[in-house]
């Protein structure tokens, strides 16, 4: 698959997931009343929004102007890493959440590093934009896992 086609589909899919998450949150007003739940809900939102934005910048910059997507990936990955680490600091006792957030934080850090130093992707036989795509897929998988865990655990407990 062409990388630009991948990023077009990826970005559209992520924005769809953002919209679906909005619909879920809209039907659970009780989630927004509790500050801890609100932070988790916001973390889930960002887990789809930031990759969607990265996908848009990858399309704008493409292979012709890599400095565009590289700069955007670095900035957005730093934002994602900081937000993820803040959530991680509050994930006391929940092993799944700790591992999920640590994994997402690591992926965000790696995305920023490859954006800043694209030559690090070459030993793996990948172009930098391909390496970034693989890590973004990982972020979305972790985001889906977070949604599942939240919907089956914390989110359901808040309804009771």
VOGU-3710 file (C-alpha; in Angstrom, 3 decimals, decimal comma):
1> xxxxxxxxxx> 0,000/0,000/0,000  1,168/3,476/-0,786  2,131/5,369/2,387  -0,010/8,382/1,515  -3,045/6,124/0,995  -2,351/4,480/4,337  -2,226/7,835/6,135  -5,418/9,021/4,421  -7,293/5,915/5,569  -5,625/5,921/8,968
11> xxxxxxxxxx> -6,455/9,554/9,685  -10,067/9,171/8,569  -10,433/6,062/10,727  -8,981/7,818/13,768  -11,285/10,807/13,342  -14,200/8,371/13,082  -13,077/6,799/16,362  -12,960/10,283/17,931  -16,557/10,864/16,827  -17,683/7,475/18,094
21> xxxxxxxxxx> -16,033/8,159/21,452  -17,841/11,524/21,653  -21,137/9,691/21,161  -20,305/7,215/23,913  -19,265/9,970/26,319  -22,338/12,040/25,511  -24,578/9,232/26,758  -22,660/8,940/30,073  -22,891/12,306/31,818  -21,821/10,731/35,108
31> xxxxxxxxxx> -18,307/10,212/33,700  -17,778/13,934/33,456  -18,783/14,589/37,087  -15,861/12,624/38,548  -12,469/14,322/37,906  -10,596/10,981/37,796  -13,011/9,507/35,246  -12,962/12,737/33,253  -9,169/12,444/32,943  -9,445/8,864/31,669
41> xxxxxxxxxx> -12,180/9,886/29,219  -9,919/12,707/27,983  -6,988/10,313/27,695  -9,041/8,004/25,508  -10,068/10,978/23,379  -6,423/11,967/22,896  -5,428/8,393/22,087  -7,445/8,732/18,873  -7,160/12,476/18,200  -3,354/12,779/18,278
51> xxxxxxxxxx> -2,744/9,896/15,836  -5,478/11,343/13,582  -3,677/14,691/13,530  -0,348/13,005/12,869  -1,950/11,221/9,930  -3,140/14,549/8,511  0,316/16,077/8,816  1,845/13,004/7,174  -0,444/13,611/4,202  0,392/17,305/4,025
61> xxxxxxxxxx> 4,142/16,773/4,268  4,382/13,415/2,563  7,708/12,412/1,104  8,129/15,747/-0,698  8,379/17,856/2,457  9,263/15,529/5,327  10,086/18,424/7,646  6,332/19,152/7,874  5,286/15,739/9,140  8,453/15,287/11,178
71> xxxxxxxxxx> 7,947/18,537/13,112  4,256/17,769/13,666  5,006/14,235/14,833  7,580/15,487/17,321  5,267/18,150/18,767  2,174/15,920/18,899  4,151/12,980/20,298  5,557/15,171/23,068  2,008/16,305/23,906  0,865/12,671/23,891
81> xxxxxxxxxx> 3,783/11,543/26,020  3,233/14,275/28,632  -0,520/13,583/28,830  0,073/9,841/29,025  2,646/10,194/31,779  0,250/12,402/33,754  -2,392/9,678/33,491  0,181/7,040/34,393  0,973/8,906/37,597  -2,679/8,481/38,614
91> xxxxxxxxxx> -3,002/4,798/37,627  -2,327/3,390/41,080  -2,913/-0,319/41,508  -4,434/-1,017/38,085  -1,769/-3,137/36,384  -3,499/-3,115/33,016  -3,757/0,650/32,996  -0,144/1,017/34,108  1,106/-1,262/31,313  -1,167/0,341/28,720
101> xxxxxxxxxx> -0,120/3,874/29,643  3,560/2,928/29,868  3,338/1,322/26,416  1,623/4,384/24,962  4,180/6,695/26,591  7,008/4,631/25,111  5,432/4,682/21,649  4,924/8,447/21,820  8,579/8,871/22,853  9,743/6,660/19,969
111> xxxxxxxxxx> 7,556/8,588/17,516  9,167/11,833/18,666  12,670/10,336/18,409  12,118/9,016/14,862  10,589/12,361/13,896  13,682/14,146/15,193  16,214/11,555/13,999  14,700/9,792/10,967  17,926/7,950/10,146  17,218/5,659/13,126
121> xxxxxxxxxx> 14,549/3,860/11,051  17,017/2,835/8,331  18,623/-0,147/10,150  15,159/-1,734/10,229  14,800/-1,409/6,459  12,032/1,159/6,820  11,571/4,682/5,667  10,949/6,980/8,645  7,340/7,624/7,667  6,768/3,843/7,540
131> xxxxxxxxxx> 8,294/3,333/10,982  6,030/6,076/12,308  3,012/4,379/10,716  3,775/1,120/12,512  4,042/2,902/15,846  0,797/4,788/15,233  -0,931/1,460/14,597  0,382/0,359/17,987  -1,050/3,486/19,614  -4,482/2,794/18,159
141> xxxxxxxxxx> -4,370/-0,808/19,370  -3,506/0,450/22,865  -6,298/3,036/22,594  -8,800/0,323/21,745  -7,579/-1,732/24,697  -8,051/1,295/26,938  -11,605/1,786/25,678  -12,400/-1,866/26,292  -10,948/-1,790/29,791  -12,714/1,448/30,626
151> xxxxxxxxxx> -16,072/0,336/29,237  -15,880/-3,026/31,019  -14,419/-1,652/34,241  -14,323/1,942/35,447  -17,003/3,213/33,092  -19,455/0,466/34,079  -18,701/0,982/37,767  -19,568/4,683/37,415  -23,020/3,757/36,101  -23,898/1,768/39,225
//
